[in-house]
Amino acid sequence: MEISMFLTCVETVTKELVSWMRGHESSVFSISVHGSGRYAITTSSDTAQLWDLDTFQRKRKLNILQSVGIQKVFFLPLSNTILSCFKDNSIFAWECDTLVCKYQLPAPPESSNILYKVFAVTRDGRILAAGGKSNHIHLWCLEAKQLFRIIQMPTKVRAIRHLEFLPDSFDAGSNQVLGVLSQDGIMRFINIQTCKLLFEIGSLDDGISSSIISPHGRYIASIMENGSLNIYSVQTLTKEINKPPPPLVKVIEDLPKKKGNSGDLKVKVTSGGVRRPARSRESKIQTRILKQDLTGGFEKKENELSDGLNKKRLQILLKGYGEFPTKYRMFIWRSLLQLPENQIAFSNLIDKGIHVAFLNLQKKYPIKSRKLLRVLQRTLSALAHWSAIFSDTPYLPLLAFPFVKLFQNNQLICFEVVATLIINWCQHWFEYFPNPPINILSMIENVLAFHDKELLQHFINHDVTSQLYAWPLLETVFSEVLTREEWLKLFDNVFSNHPSFLLMTVVAYNICSRAPLLNCKRKDDFEYFFHHRNNLDISAVIREAYRLLDTTPTDIHPDSMLDAFVALTKGQYPVFNQYPKFIVDYQTQERERIRNDELDYLRERQAVEEMQAEVDQQRVEDEAWYQKQELLRRAEEARREILLQEEEKMIQQRQRLAAVRRELKVKEMHLQDAARRRLLQLQQDQREMELRRLDDEIERKVHMRDREIAATAKDLEMRHLELESQKRLYEKNLSRNQEAVAKEMKENADAYRQKVDVEEHMFHRLIGTDQIQNQKIHKLIEENLAKAEQACLNTDWRIQALHKQRCSDLHRNECYQEIAKLLRKNRKKEIEVLNAMMEGEAKKWEEAEEKDFHLKSEKKTAALSDASRRWFLEKEIHDAQHPCDKVVPKGRDEEFASGCLPRASQLNDISEMESLTQISLNQRKMHWDAMEQDLMERVRNLRQRLVTQAQNRCQTPHLLAT
């Protein structure tokens, strides 16, 4: 099953969940954030993913082979470069925007080839340190893309668990001190240039598990192996290392004697020498002597920035390339604006919360990104808490929004950039508050009148004032008319020049757009032009702004009316009161009065609403009480109905259970009946097969007899011998058949007697048993009944066999009659008598079949009374005792038993054949007499068993009823 891991983004101030990002299938062990705060990279063992923190959507995904694996993927500081390190020691550099591979570092030498596990980069992104399961540390120069140094740690270091550079405020990002945490729990700090051990923290007894250094390099936080958290002061650890060297003091003391060394002093002090000797008396003399040099020094100090950058050089670089490098732009802006980064003062402003004026900011400025809206709201609130006028400035969100979007991940820098912009580039903007700055717009109009009178006259002719062609550009700082890249390029030049450059840019924008502006005739067209992006080259606008800055006369030049750049003060922000205080105070008082009136009205309305709410609540409570009573009554009725329904359901369930039981019993009986029928059918099929076999045997014998008769007709002399041989053959076959039938009937009789004995024994045993034993007895009785019925069927089968033999005899009689006609024609009268007897025999045979059908129906009827059953059995016995009567009256046809009819016809046949031959007649008479006696014995035994069964049924009527 696939498991998806996700990351959560939480707001640090409100502790609210901002968003969550899903995409990793394994645990994330590394997160790297871009310097601008817009992008982030998360790394797991199988993939690395690039996220857009504005929308919290995944931008790209890096998939690799499972056999290779990812070690770490992170951003290089102050650049748009992504460094990816894999487990096979391959290191690639990628461009963040296009994700194009910039370069790949070569493989390390085989003499010191280690598998990289941990990495660290200096703040300027120039040096990469890598280590692993070895005491060697590789230092890579990312600019030259080569390995320039291998540092060998002490021999007791076998593996490196963590690497981190120690930041320093005076090294301009080129960190020189590297912290190395080894497997023994000791973190050693070494100088990568001198390769000397500076200090170490942790010990063998109290080892460090993990460690991290603060962004400013002042503290080191370490989690110890025993679970405790230790915080170290870097200043205390480096106290002995940072002592000032004494030779510098000596040089400064000797300088009054050497006039030519004043230049050397400046170089050494700039390079980082200690300025403590300024307190001495000789230093005052030096100040007087080097007064002219110090003036030049002040100019240089004005161009020297806090991070070691030079403003003049940056301006030369800017004029040469048109813009600052993208990866260094934020760093350069912070240096140009000289931001103090007053964390405590900014935290105090943020702690005051959201200003009342910006509580409903999202209604006026609906921003899709919630994060961006929160940052904008906090920045505007901090500005309003800093100065009261900003709570009433309508264009402040438009002014601050581009900077908020650019610095949304660093709110302190965002606030200070906007504050610096307001103090320097928004000078005199608030003197005519709440109106637009008429004085600033007048400066712009004067410059435009000097450089392009035709365009200004065109504006005047169409009633277009500076509030339309200049103020929209200023209040939005060109963010509405420029793209992101164009805006960044413009403000590279704005922040690098005098505050008047922004005003010159407004004039330059109008002059460079004079062709489309001269074609505009309606005021709406002018408004649309200055509130939307236009097809304009920003580089041409910037060049035009520089030209205007150089060619504008001094009397109308904004440079003479605007102050020079002033940075924010360190520690606390300066007071901003460059606005008509009475107007702001009046508006504040009016707003406060309106707010108080609204509060009074709201209090009164709240009191009325509370009273109304109490009345409504009382009414609701009463209604609720009545409703509750009604509900209770209904609930009681419902529960009674439920009880009745449950009882009905229970009764129905019991009925269904009884019906199911009955169905099961019926199914069981049906199954038993079906099994019995299958058994009977099988037995019937077996009997039919036996009958067919006997039929075949009879046909064969008939054929043989036909042949014998034909031979007798041809040769009368041989007839006697043939009759004797036939007699012997018949006697033999009949004896065999008689023996087989007698044996079979005896076996059946024995088996039936045994079954009857078992049934009687079971009946006596099951008198006092339960219903289940009764059912078993019923089954046994049913089986015995089935066997009895089967015995009846066997009897019927025997009767049918005799009937077929009679048919064969009839056929043979016909043959004898033909022979008799040939031999003795004078026996016609006897033949007629024979035919009449045959007709009577056919009628009697039909009656015998009807009686046989009646006998079967009587056997199946189990509910007849005892007297009817006994009378029927006695009648059957009486009929069986008189089967050989030759003359039967018509009124007594029903007294014939089914087993006697075949025997009477056979005797008639023998008497008819007496005229043919006396010897043959005597033999056949003896044979049929024997068969008749055997058949009568079988019928007598069968009916005796039927009588016994009927008596048993009379003794157990309840079993038959079931």
N, C-alpha and C positions, 0 to 999 in steps of 0.2 A: 504494500500500500504506500502510495506516495504521500509524504508529509511535507507541507509547505511552511517555511519559517517566515516571520514578518517582523518588521521594525516599527517601533512607535516613536512619534515625534511629539514632545511635550513642551508646552510653554513654561519657561522657568519662573516667570513672575506669578502667573495665575494658577500654575500647576494643572492646567487643562490639557487634555489630549487634543492635539491639532490634527494629526492624521496618522495613518499607519500604511506601511509599504510592504507589499507581499511579492515574493519572487524567488527567494532562496529556498533550496531544498535541504541544505545542511546549515549548521550553525555559523553565524557571522563572527569572525575574529578580528576584523579590522574595519574602521570607518575613517575616511579622510574627507575633509571639507575644503572646498576651494577658498582662496583668499577673499573673494568677493561674497562668499556665502550663498551663491546661487546654486552650485552643484555639490554633490557629495558622491563618494565612491564607497560601496560596501563590498567586502571581500570575504568569500568562504573558500573552502578547500577545492571546490570544483568550478567556481565561476566568480566573476567580478561584474558589478552592475553600476552604471552611472545614472544618478537620479537628479531630476530638476526639483530643487527645493521650493520653487515658486508654486508649482502645481502638484508636487509630490508624485510625479509620474516617472516611470522608468524611461530613460532616454536611449541607452544602449546597454548591451549585454555582451560580455566577453566569455566565450566558451572555449575550453581547451580539452586536450586529450586527458583521459583519466590517469594515464601513466606518467604524465608530466607534473601536473599539479601547480597551483598558484601559491607562492610564498607571501607576497604582499603587493598591493596596488595602491598608490597614493599620489596626491598632487604635490608638485614642487612648489615651494613658497614663492610668492610674488611672480607667478608665471601661469601660463595656460597649458603647462606640460604635465602629462600623466606618466608616471614611472611604474612599469609593471615588472616585477621580479618573480621568476619561476623557480621551481625546485631543481631544475637542471642548470642553475647559475646563469641563465640567459636573462638579460635586462634590456627592455625596450622602452623607448620614449615616444609618446603619442601626443599629437595636438588635440587639445580638449574640444575645440569647436568642430573640427573636421574629422577627428579620430584617424588622422593620417600618421603613419609611422615616421617620426623625424630621424631617429638614429637607433643603433643598437651598440651597446658597449661590447668591446672585444672580450674574449675569454681570458681569465687570469692566467698567469704563468703556471706551468706544471709544478715548479718547485714549491709554490705556496698555493696550491689549488685546494680550496675548501668549499664545502657546501654552505651557501649563505642561508642564514636563518633570521638574522635581525639586521635592521637598516636604520640609518639616521642621516638627515640632511641639514645643512646649515640654513639660517634664515634667509640668506640671499640666494639659495638654491644652486650654489656653485660646486659644493663638495658633497659627495656621497660616501658615507662610512658603512661598511658591511662586515659582518662577522658571523661565526658559526661555531661548530664543534672543533675549535682550535684556539690557540693563544695568539693567532695572527689577526690583525685588523687591516682591511684593505681600504685605502682612501682613493676615490675616483674623482678626477676633475671632469665635471660634466660639460664644461665649455670646450675643453680639449678632447673630451671623450676618450680618456686614457687613464690607466692606473699610474699614479705618480708617487705613491708611498705605501709601504707595508710596515706596520708597527707591530712589533713583537712584545706581547705582555710577559710578565714574569712566568717562570716555569710552573708555578703552582696554579696558574690559570689554565684549565684544560678546555673549557667551553664558555662561550659568551652568551648570556641570556637576554641582555637588553643594552641598547646603545641610545644615547641622547646627548645632544649638544647643549652646553650651558649658555643661555643667552646673556648678552652684555649690551648695555645701552650705548657704549662708546665704540663698538667694533663695526657699526653700519651693517650688521647682518652677517659678517664673515666671522662666524664663531670659531674660536681657537681652542676652547676647552671641551673635551669630549668625556662624558661619563660612561663608564664601562662596568656593567654588572655581570659578574662571573658566576660560575657554578658554586663557589664557596660562600655565596651570600654577601660578598663585599663589593661595594661599588667604588671604583677607583676613577678619579678625574685626572686626565692627562692633557698636556699641551701638545696638539698635533704638529706644531712646528718644531718645538724643541724636544718633543718626545720625553718630557719629564713628568714624573708623578707629582701632582700638586697637593692633593689631599684625598682621603678616602673615608667612607662612612660604612658602618656595619662591622661585624666581627664574626669569627667562627662560631662563637657561642650564641650570638644574637644576630643571625643572618637576615638578609633582606630578601623578601619574596618578589616584590615588584616595587618600582619607583617611578616618579614623574616629577618634572621640574616646572615651576610656575612660568607663565609667559614672559615676565620681566626678569627672570633669573634670580629672584631674591630668596626663594624658598625651595626646598626639596621635600616632597612628601613620600614616605616609604612605608610599605606594609611589611612588617617583620614576619618571620617564620612562625613566631609564637602567637600571631594574630593581632598584635598591637600595631598602632599607627604612630610613627615618629615623623616630626616635622623639623627639618634642619634649616638654619639660617646660613645662607651662602656668604653673607658679609662676615659673619663670625668665622666661618671655615677658611675664608681667604684673607683674614685680617693681616697675617704675616706676609702674605704675597703682595698685597696692594700698598705696602709702605712706600712713600715717595723717596726717590733716590736723593741723597744729599748733594751730589755735584751740581744739580740745577740751582740750588740756593746759593752756592758759592759763585756761580757764574753771574747771577743777577746782582749779587753784592759788588762784584768787581766791575760792573758795566759803566758806572759814572766815570771811570778812569779811561774807558775805551769808547770813544764816540763812534767809531766805525762799526761797532757790533750791535747797533740798534736793530738792524735788519735780522741778525741771527736770533735775537730775542723773539721776534714775531714768529719766526718759523718754528722755533722749539715750543713756544707756548701754543701755537696752533696745532702742533703735532701731538699735543696731549701733555705738556709740562704742567707742573703744579704752580698755581698763581698765589700761593701764600705769601711770598716776599713783598707784596704790594703794601703791606702795613708798615714797612720800614721807612725811615726818614729819607734815605737815598732814593727811594722810588718816587717821592714827590719831586725831587730835583730832576729825575729822569723824565717825569711827565712834562715839566716845563721845557726841557731841552727838546723833546721830541713832539712838540705841539703840532707842527705841520705834518709830521709823519702819522700822528694819531688821527688827523683829519682824513688822510687817505685810508687809515685803518678803519675808521668808522664807515667809510664807503664800502670797504670790503666786508665789514661786519654786516652791513645792510644787505649785501648780496649773499653772505654765507647763511645757510639754513641749518636747522637744528640737527638734521641727520647727515651732515657732512656734504650736502649738495650745494652747488653754487647757482644762484638765480640767473646770473648773466650767461653762464654756460648753458643752462636749461633753455633760456630764450634763444640762444644761437642754435641749439639743437632743434628747438621747435620751429624756427624759421627755415631750417634746412629740410626737415622732414614733414613739416606741417602738423604733426601731432606727436604725442609721447608714445612710447611703446606700450602696448596693451597690458603686458604683465607687470609693468612698473608704474602704470598711470596712477593707481590709488596711492601708492607710496609717494609718488611725486606730489600729488595734490596735498596730501597730509603735510609734506614738507613745505610746500609753497604757502599754504594757509597757516602753518605753524600752530597746529592744533595742540592745545595744552593737555587734552585728555583728562579733564577734571572728573574723575570717576565718582568721587564723594559728592561733589556739587550736583552732578547730573542725577545721581541716585536720590538725592534729596528732592529734586524736581519731580522725578518719576514717582517717588513715594507719595506725593500729594494726590496721585490718582488722576483719573480722566477729568478734564475741565468741563464745567457745565456747558460751555459753548459748543463742545464737540461730542456731546453724548449721542446725538442723532446724526452723526456725520455720514453714516451709511445711507441715510435717506436722500441726502443731497448729492453725495458722490458714491453711487453704488459700484463698488470694486469687487471683482469676481474672487480675487484671492483674499481669504480671510486673514491670512498672515500679514499681507501687505496693508490691509485696512487697519489692523491692530497697531502696526508700527507707525503708520501715518497718524493715527489717533493719539498715540503716546507722544510722538514728536511734536505735534501741534499743541498738545496739552502742556508739555514741558515749556514750549515757547510762551504759551499764555501765562503760565505760572512765573516765568522769568520776567515778562513785561506785560502789563495789563492791556496794552493796545492790541496785542496779537489775538486776544479773544474776540475783538470786534473787527479784525481785518478780514474782509470777505475773500480776498484773493490769496490769502496765506496758504490754503491747501494746494492751489495751482502752482504757487511758487515753490513749495517744499516737495511736491509729489515726485518730480524726477530724481531728486537727491534721496528721497526715501526709498524709491525703487532700486536705486543704485547701491545704497548702503543699508538695505533692509536687515542684514544679518549682523550689523554693528550699529546699534542705535546711538551709542555715544558719539561715534564719528559723524553719523548723520545729523545729529542735533548741532554739533559744533560747526559742521560745514554750513548748515543753513544759518546759524547765528553769525558766523563770520561773513557770509554773503550779505545778510541784512545790515550788519554794521558798516561794511565797506562799500559794497556795490549797490546798496539801497539807501545811500545817504540822501537826506532831505526828502525822502519819499513820504514821510508822515507829517510834514509841516502843515499841509492843507487837509489833513484828515478830517472827515471821512472822504473827502474828494480826492481824485487822482493828484499826483504831485505836479502842480502847474509849473513850478520852477524847473523841474527836470524836463518836462515836455517842452518848455520854452527853449531850453538849451538845445534839445534835439531839433526843434523847428528852426532855430537860428543857424545851426550847422547845415541843415538841409537847404535853407534859403541861400547860404553862401555857395554851396557846391552844386545845387541843381534847382535853379529858380523855376524852370519850366515845370518840373514835377510838383513843386510846392504850389505854383499857380493853378495847376490842374486840380490839386486837392482843394484849394480855396474855391475854385469855380464850381465844384461839385459838393461844396459844404462838407468836406471831409477834414476834420481837425486832427490834431496830434493824439487826441484820446482814441482815435480810431486806427491811425496808421502807426502809432508808436506804443501806446499803452498796452494793447493786447500782447505785443511781443515782450514787453518788460514784465508784466504780471505773471506770465507763464514761462519766463526766461527761455523763450524760443522752443519750448517743449512741444507745442502744438504744430509748429511749422517745420520741424526737423525730425529726422530719424534718429535712432539711438546713436549710431556711429557719427553722424553729422553733429549731433549735440555734444558728444564727448570731445570731438575735435574742436568745436567752438570753445568749449569751456577750458580746454587745455590752454588756449590763448587768453581767455578772460582771466583765469587765475594767475597767469604769468605776467600780466600787465597791470597798469594803473586802473583804478575803478572806472575811469572815464572810458575805457575801451568798450565797455558794455553799451554805453550810449552811442559810441561811434559805430558799433555793430548794427544798431537799429537803423541808423542813417544809411549805412552801407547796404543793408538788406533792401531798403526802399530804392536806393539808386540802382542796385543790380536788378531790381524787378521793375524798372521804370517802363519797359516796353509793355508788359501786360497791364501795368497800372494805368498807363496813358490810354489804353483801350477800354478801361472800365468807365462806365457812364452812370451806373446806378449805385446808390449807397449800399444796397444789399450785396453787390458784387465786391465792393471794397471790404465789407465785413467778412464775407466768405473767404476772401483772399488772405486776410490776416488771421484767420482761425483754422486754416487747413494747410496741408503740405503742398508745396509747389515745386515745380521742376526747376531747381536752382542749384548751382554749384556752390557749396559752402566754402570751398577753397577760394573762389573768386570773391565771396563776401568778406572773408577774413583778410585777403589782400587789400580789398577796398577799405576795410576798417583801418588797417595799418597806414594806408595812404592818407585817409582823412585825419588820422592821429598826427601825422607829420605835417600836413599842409594846411590845417585849420589855423586861422589867426589866433593870437593869444587872447584878444579881447572877448572872443566868443568860444574859446576852447573850454570844454568842461573840466580840463585838468586844473585850471586856475580856480574853479569853483568847488571842486571836490577835494577832500583831504586825501593824503596818502594812505596806503594800506596800514591797518592797525590790527594786530593779532589779538585773540582773546587772552585775557590775563590768566596766569597760572594759579591754581588753587580755587579761586572763586571767579564767577563770570562777572563782567562789568555791568554797571547799571545802564539800562537803555531807557532814556527819557526824551529822545529827540522827536517829540510830538506835542501837539497842543494839549497840555494836560487838562485844561479846564473842560475841553470838549469831551475828552475821554472820561473825565470824572463825572461830567454831567450825564453822559450816556450811561455810565456805571450807576449813578444815582437813580436815573430814570429806570434803568433796568432793574435795580434793586427795589425801587418803589413798585414797579409793575409786578415784580416777583412776590413782594410782600402782599400786594393786593390779591394776587392770584392765590397765595397761601391762605390769606384770610377767607377768600371765597371758597377755597378748597376745604378749609377747616369747617366753615359753616355748612357747606354741602355735605361734608363727611358726617357732621353731627346730625343733619336731617336724614341722611342716608342710614346712619346708625339707628336713629329712632325708627325710621321706616323698616329697617332691617329687623329691629327687635319685634315690631308689630308683626311683620311678615313671618318672623321666626316663630312667634307665639302662635300665629294662625297655622303655620306649617306644622308646629308641634301638635296642636289640637287635631288638625286633620290627620297627622301621622298617627296620633293615638287612636282616633276612630278607625283609621285604615288598619292600624295594627290589630284592633279588636275584631274588625271584619275579617282581616286576614287569618287571625287565630281561629275564628269560627269556621271560615272556609277551610282552613287547614285541618280542623277537627273533622269536618264533613268529608274532606278529601281523604283523610286517613281512614275514616270508616269505610268509605267506598273502596279504598285501596285494600283494606282488610277483607271486605266482601269479595272483591275481585281476586285477591290472593286465594281465598277459600275456594272460589269457583275454579280458579286456575288449578288449585291442588286437586279438586274433584275431577276436573277434566284430565289432568295428568294421570290420576289414578285410573280413570276410564281408558285413557290412551294406553297406559301400561297393561291393563287387563285385555284391551283389544290386541295389543302387540303379543301378549302371551297367547291369546286365542289364535292369532294368526300364526304364531310359531308352532302351536300344537297342530293347527290345520296343515301347515306346511309339512310338519313332521309326518302327519298321517298321509298326506299326499305323497311324500317321498317314499314312505313305507309301501303305500299302495302301488306307486310306480315301480318300486323294486319288485314287489310281488308280481305285478303284471309282466315286468321284464322276465322274471323267473318262469312264470307260466308260459309266456310267449316262447322263451327258449325251450322249455319242455315240449310245448306244442310243436315247435319247429323240429325238435328231435323225433317226435312221434310221426310227424308228416314225412320226415326222411325215412323212417322205418317203414311207414305205409308204402311209400314209393318203392322202397326196396322189395317189399312183399309183392307189390303190384308187378314189378318186373319179374319176380320169381314166378308169380301166377301166370303171367303172359308166357314166360318160357315153358312152363308146364303145359299150358293150353296148346302152345305150338307143338310140343312133343305129343300131346294127346291127339291133335289133329293129324299129325303124321301117322300115329298108330291107327287111328280110325281109317285113314286112307289105305294103309296097308291091309287092314282087316277087310275093307270093301273089295280089294283086289284079290285077296286070298282068304277065303272063309276058313280054310283049314288051319291056317296059322293063327286065327283069331283067338282060339282058346289059350294057346301058349302066350300070345301077346297079353290077353286079359290076365292070365296068371302073373306074368312078369310085371304088368302094370299094377296088379293088386299088391304084389310084394313091394313094388316101388312106392305106391301110395301108403301102404302100411308103414314102411320104413320112414317116409317123410312125415307122416302124421304122428308116428311115435316120437320122432325127433321134436316136431313142433309141440307135441303134447308135453313132452318132458321139459322143453324150454319154458313153455308157458306155465306149466305146473311149478317149475323151479322159481320162475319170476314171481308168480302169484304167491308162492309160499314165502319168498323173501319179502315181498311187499306186506304180506300179512304179518310176518314177524316184526318187520320195522314198524308197522302201524301199531301193533300191540305194545311194542316198546315205547312208542311215542305216547300212546294212550296212558300207559303206566306212568311215564314221566309227567304227563299233564295232570293225572290224578294226584301224583305225589306233590307236584308244584302247587296244585290247587289247595291241598291240605296245608301246605307250608305257608301259603300267601293269604290265608284267611285273616290273620291278625296283623298284616303289614300295612304300611302307609300307601299313599296315592302313587308314589313312584314305583313300588313293588307291584301294585295292581296293574299299572301300565305295562310292566314287563310281562305279567301274567297274560294280559290282553294280547300282547304281541305273540307270546307262545301259543295262546289259544288260536289266534288268527292264523299263525303258521300251520297249526295242526288242522284247522279248518281248510286252509289252502291245500294241505296234503290230502285231506279227505276228498276235497273237490277234485284234486289231481287223480286220486284213486278212481273216482267216478268217471273222470275223463278217460282213464286207462281202460275202464270197463267198456265205456262207449267205443273206445278205439278197438277193443277186442270184438265188439259187436259189429263195428264197421268192417273189420277183417273177415268175420264170418259172412257178412253181407256180400263182400266182394267174392268170397269163395262160392257163395250161392249163385252170384251172377255167372261165375265161371261154370258152375254146374248147369245153369240154365243154357248157357251156350253149348255145353257138351250135350245136354239133353236134345237140343235142336238137331245137333249132328246125329244123335242116336235116332231121332224121329225120321230124319231123312233116310238113314240106313234101314229103319223099320219099314218105311214106305217102299223102299226098293225090295226088301225081303218079303215083307208081308203086307200086301195091299188090303188084306181083309181086316186090318186093325183100325180102320177109319173111325169107327165109333169110339174106340178107346182114345184116339188122338183128340177127338172133339171134347171128350170128358177131360182130357189133360189140359186142353186150352181153357176150358171153363174154370178148372182148378187154378190155372195160372192167373186168370183175371181176378179170381177171388184172392189169390195170394198177393197180387199187386195192391188191391185195396187194403188188405190187411197190413201190408208193409207200410202203406201211407199212414194207416192208423197207428202203427207202431212208431213211426217217426214223430207223429203228433204226441203220442204218449211219452216218447223220449224227451221231447222239448218241455212237456209238462213236468216230467221228472226233474229236469234241470232247474226249472223255475221254482219247483217245490224245495229243492235243495238250497236255493239262494234265499228263500224266505225264512228268516230267523225269528220272526215275531208271531208265528202261528201258535195257536193254542196247543196244549199238550194232547188234548183229545183228538184234534184233527191230525196231528203228526202221527199219533199212535194208530189211528184208523187208516191213514195212508200207508204206513209201514205194513200193517197187517194185510191190507189189500194187495200190496206189492208181493208180500210173501205168499199169499194164496195164489196169485197169478203165476208166481215162479214155481209153485208146486205142481201146476197142471199145464206144462208147456207143450205136451205132445198130443193133445186132442186133435183128431183129424177133421171132425165135423164140429164147427163152432156156430151157434146161432147168431143171427144178425144183431139181435138186441144185446148180445154180450160181447161185442167187439172190444169194448173198453177194458174187459177183464184180462186181455192178453198182455203178458209182459213183453217188454221190448226184446229180451234175450231169448224168447221161445219161438218167435216167428221164423227165423232162419232155419231152425231145426225141423219144423213141420214141413216146410217146403222141400227140405232135403229128403225127408222120408217119403214124400209124394214122388219125388224124382226116382228114388230107389224102387218104389212099387211100380212105377211106369216102365222101368227098365227090366222088370222081372220077366217080361215076355221075350226079351232079347236073349238073356242067358240066365239060367238059374244059379250057376256058380258065381257069376259076377255079382248078382243081386244079393246073394247071401253074404259075400265078402263085404260089400259096400254097407249092407245093413249093420253088420257087426262094427264096422269102422265108425259109422255115424252114431251108433248107440253109445260107443265109448266117448266120443266127442261131446254128445249131448249130456251125458252124466257129468263129465268134467266141467262143462260150462255152467250147469245148474248148481254144482257145488260152489263154484266161484261166486255166482249171483247170490246164493244163500249166505255165504260168508260176508259179502259186501253189505247186504241189507241188514244183516245182524249188527255190523259195525255202525250203520246209520242209526239203527234203533238205539244203540248204546250212546251214541253222540247226542241224540235227541233227549235221552234221559238226563245226560249230563247238563245239557242246556236248561232243562227244566229245573235242575237243582241250583244253577247259577244264573238267575234271570237278570240280576243287576249287571253282570259282566256283559251279557248280550245287549242290554239297553245301552251301555256305554259304547 
